Amino acid sequence: MTGVQTCALPILSKMFDFLQIMNFNKKQVANKNIFDFESLPFYNDIKKKEYRIDLKFSKILYLERTETLDNYFTSFGKHIFIFGSVFTNNNYKTLTKTQNRKINSKAVYDLFKNYKLDLVKFIKGSFVIIIYDENENSCYLVSDRLNVLPLYYLYNNEYLIVSSSIKLIKKNNPNDNKLDNLALTEQLAFDYILDDRTLFEDIKRIKPGTIYKFNEKAISIKQYWSVEDLYTDKLLNQKESLDLLAEQLFDNVDLYTSDVDKLLVSLTGGFDGRTNLAMLKPDNFEYITFSYGMKGSRQIKVPQNISKQLNIPYKPIFCNEEFEKLYVDSANKVVEFSNGQAPFSQAV
């Protein structure tokens, strides 16, 4: 992934790992059955703050990059978690006559309280919102329209496990971890798995633009948005389309960088990297551009020339002998943190 998306878009969320176990039979979840992220060696060198929440019939564990309560809020037995980042959209702007902004879990709770699951009409970003209702003994999962920050789940009528880590789902449910041969074939053929499958038959991936409801009776799945909704026979002309696209890009880059003090901007020389750089408002924050590659390669030379001509800060990251020595370790981390769904080539 190139461009400012690397750090400016809501992909860089403060909550970066999540685990919840819910028992729908109203039996307590034993602490001894909870395996945590600290037990996984790949997390040893990651700066993080761990939070645990012990409820009567549910246990929650999540990791934040910094100490914050922005991504968890509770009131009257309803527990709201934001895995990712949520922003208001133009519908909200029209409704409230306020500027779009990044919102925390308290604001999400208020939207849910006022509009129930129609809250999706007023938000955008990169997220899965978890709404656990102790009183109803139910759980909602609400994904954004593209869902580049997926969560995974294992459900039967007795319990639900939701996590960003397939490994932790397996550890907390050692039974029935049968490989999905079709998913494995897709991974080998395409470097990714189609639909909501994972490498294990009983573990599913959250779909984009979808609302899930889990309870002791069943699981209901409702898709509230699809890219096909954008198809129309009434097309704008080229100039109008490009003008609206540019306006939307400027607005989004401005919105997604509105809560940062420092920013890393990927500048590979590609179109998206240069476009995002051109749309930044650097007076609002500190930033530095970077790219990686072999010395003398175009991945280094092109960004160097751009940064020199524009007089902007730039730092090359060289794929040298040290990178070669660490490649296997980096590849293992790619497999670990992508839950086996990213190829070794992503180790760069």
Secondary structure, DSSP 8 states (H G I E B T S, - for coil): --GGGGTTSTTS-SEEEEEEEEETTS----GGG---GGGSGGGTT---EEEEEE-SSEEEEEEESSS--TTEEEETTEEEEEEEEEEE-HHHHHHHTS---EE-HHHHHHHHHHHGGGGGGGEEEEEEEEEEETTTTEEEEEE-SS-SS--EEEE-SSEEEEES-HHHHHHH--S---B-HHHHHHHHHHSS--TTB-SBTT-EE--TTEEEEE-SS-EEEEE---GGGG--S----HHHHHHHHHHHHHHHHHHHTTT-SEEEEE--SSHHHHHHHHH--GGGSEEEEEEEE-TTSHHHHHHHHHHHHHT--EEEEE--HHHHHHHHHHHHHHHHHTTT-S-GGGG-
